């Protein structure tokens, strides 16, 4: 399996990177312990990926995921949501068994 990204998400992430002057950075996606369901997603812009990261290039958007998180996130689709009430990255992860009501934490 691989990581995929929608065109809409790619466009929005590129805009965000440009607006925050992080155009040459990686978007790091990871998991950390916590939240109602046990784990929560973590996003950050970093200048360089580590040697142990899984790296994915989608045109101008570079994604890196630490190997431990990749075990859970493999096969995910990165999407973006824009509604009148909220906007942001949405991860569609096939391995998720439960999410909390707010969608901020997950269980595998």
C-alpha positions as CSV (number, residue, x, y, z in Angstrom):
1,X,0.0,0.0,0.0
2,X,1.0,3.6,-0.4
3,X,0.1,7.1,0.8
4,X,-2.2,9.1,-1.6
5,X,-3.3,12.7,-1.6
6,X,-6.3,14.4,-3.3
7,X,-5.7,17.3,-5.6
8,X,-7.7,19.5,-3.4
9,X,-5.5,18.7,-0.4
10,X,-2.4,19.1,-2.4
11,X,-3.5,22.6,-3.5
12,X,-4.5,23.7,0.0
13,X,-1.3,22.4,1.6
14,X,0.8,24.2,-1.1
15,X,-1.1,27.4,-0.3
16,X,-0.5,27.0,3.4
17,X,3.2,26.3,2.9
18,X,3.5,29.4,0.8
19,X,1.6,31.6,3.2
20,X,3.8,30.4,6.1
21,X,7.0,30.7,4.1
22,X,7.6,26.9,4.4
23,X,7.7,26.2,0.6
24,X,10.8,24.0,0.8
25,X,9.7,22.2,4.0
26,X,8.3,18.7,4.6
27,X,4.8,18.2,6.1
28,X,5.5,15.7,8.9
29,X,2.5,13.6,9.7
30,X,2.7,11.4,12.8
31,X,0.8,9.8,15.7
32,X,1.2,10.5,19.4
33,X,-0.4,9.0,22.4
34,X,-3.4,10.8,23.9
35,X,-7.0,11.8,23.2
36,X,-10.2,10.1,23.9
37,X,-9.5,7.1,21.6
38,X,-5.9,6.6,22.5
39,X,-3.8,8.3,19.7
40,X,-4.0,11.6,18.0
41,X,-2.6,12.9,14.7
42,X,0.3,15.4,14.8
43,X,1.2,17.8,11.9
44,X,4.3,20.0,11.6
45,X,6.4,21.6,8.9
46,X,10.0,20.6,9.2
47,X,13.1,21.7,7.1
48,X,14.5,18.2,6.6
49,X,13.3,14.6,7.0
50,X,15.3,12.2,9.0
51,X,17.1,9.1,7.5
52,X,14.5,6.8,9.1
53,X,11.4,8.7,7.8
54,X,9.2,7.4,5.0
55,X,9.2,10.2,2.4
56,X,6.6,10.9,-0.3
57,X,6.7,13.5,-3.0
58,X,3.5,14.9,-4.5
59,X,4.7,17.6,-6.9
60,X,5.6,20.5,-4.6
61,X,4.2,18.9,-1.4
62,X,6.7,16.7,0.4
63,X,5.3,14.4,3.2
64,X,7.4,12.6,5.7
65,X,6.2,10.1,8.3
66,X,8.2,8.4,11.0
67,X,8.5,4.7,10.7
68,X,6.5,3.9,13.8
69,X,3.5,6.0,12.7
70,X,3.8,4.7,9.1
71,X,3.0,1.2,10.4
72,X,-0.5,2.6,11.3
73,X,-0.9,5.1,8.6
74,X,0.1,3.0,5.6
75,X,-2.6,3.1,3.0
76,X,-4.1,6.4,4.1
77,X,-5.5,9.1,1.8
78,X,-4.7,12.7,2.7
79,X,-7.7,15.0,2.0
80,X,-8.7,18.5,3.0
81,X,-12.0,19.7,4.3
82,X,-13.4,23.2,4.0
83,X,-16.8,24.0,5.5
84,X,-18.3,27.2,7.0
85,X,-17.4,25.9,10.4
86,X,-13.9,24.4,10.0
87,X,-11.1,23.6,7.6
88,X,-8.1,21.4,7.7
89,X,-6.4,18.2,6.7
90,X,-8.4,15.0,6.9
91,X,-6.7,11.6,7.0
92,X,-8.7,8.7,5.7
93,X,-6.8,5.8,7.3
94,X,-8.1,2.2,6.6
95,X,-6.7,0.8,9.8
96,X,-8.7,3.0,12.2
97,X,-11.1,1.0,14.3
98,X,-12.6,3.9,16.3
99,X,-12.6,7.7,16.4
100,X,-13.8,10.2,19.0
101,X,-16.7,12.5,18.4
102,X,-14.5,15.5,17.5
103,X,-12.4,13.4,15.0
104,X,-9.1,14.4,16.7
105,X,-8.2,11.0,18.1
106,X,-8.2,7.5,16.8
107,X,-7.7,3.9,17.8
108,X,-6.1,1.1,15.8
